[in-house]
């Protein structure tokens, strides 16, 4: 299992979390997503490596910015 962590800026509520979760869940290979507006943390788990650019693009599509940590 692969676990990637990201710091997301701009999230303030549960709706923000849902938007990020929906976009990231569309990436092929993603098995699990944990996202917290309170901490700004996004954790993506997968059975195989996921391209960081795809995750960052998905977060951007949701209207937020992220960096890998």
N, C-alpha and C positions, 0 to 999 in steps of 0.2 A: 504494500500500500504506500502511496505517495501522499504526503501532506505538505501543502503550500500555504504560507501565511502572508497576508497583505494588510496594510494599513490604509483604510478608506477615509477620506475627508469629505465633509459636507452632510453626512447622515445625521438626522436629528430625531427620528421617530420610527415606529414599527412599519409605517408605510415605506420609508426609506429602505429598511431591511428587506421588505418584501420585494421591492423593485430590483435590488441587487441580486437577491436570491433567484428571482425569475430569470434574469438575464444570464447569470452564471450557470444556471441549471441547463441551459440550452447547449452548453459546450459538451461535445462528445467525450465520454469517458469519465465525467464527473459523477462520483458516487455519493458524496455528501457535502453539505454546505452549512457552515455556522457563521452567522453574521450578527454583529452587535452594534447598534447605533451608539450605545453608551460608551463603549471602548473604541469604536471605529475599527474593530478587528474583523477580518474575513478569513476563514479557514476553509480551504477546499481540499477534500480528500478524493483520491482516485486510485484505481487499480493499476494505472500506468501513468507515466509522466504527462502532465498537461502543459501546454505552451503558455508561458506567462503572458505573452502578447494577447492571446485569446481572452484570458481572464481580465487583463487590464482594459481591453476593448469592450468587454461585456459590462464592466463597471462604468466605463465612460458612457456607454449606451444608456445605462440607467440614470445618468446625470451626475455622476460623482467621479472623483479622482482617487487613484490608488497607487501604492508602491509596494513592491515585494519586501518583506522583512525577514 
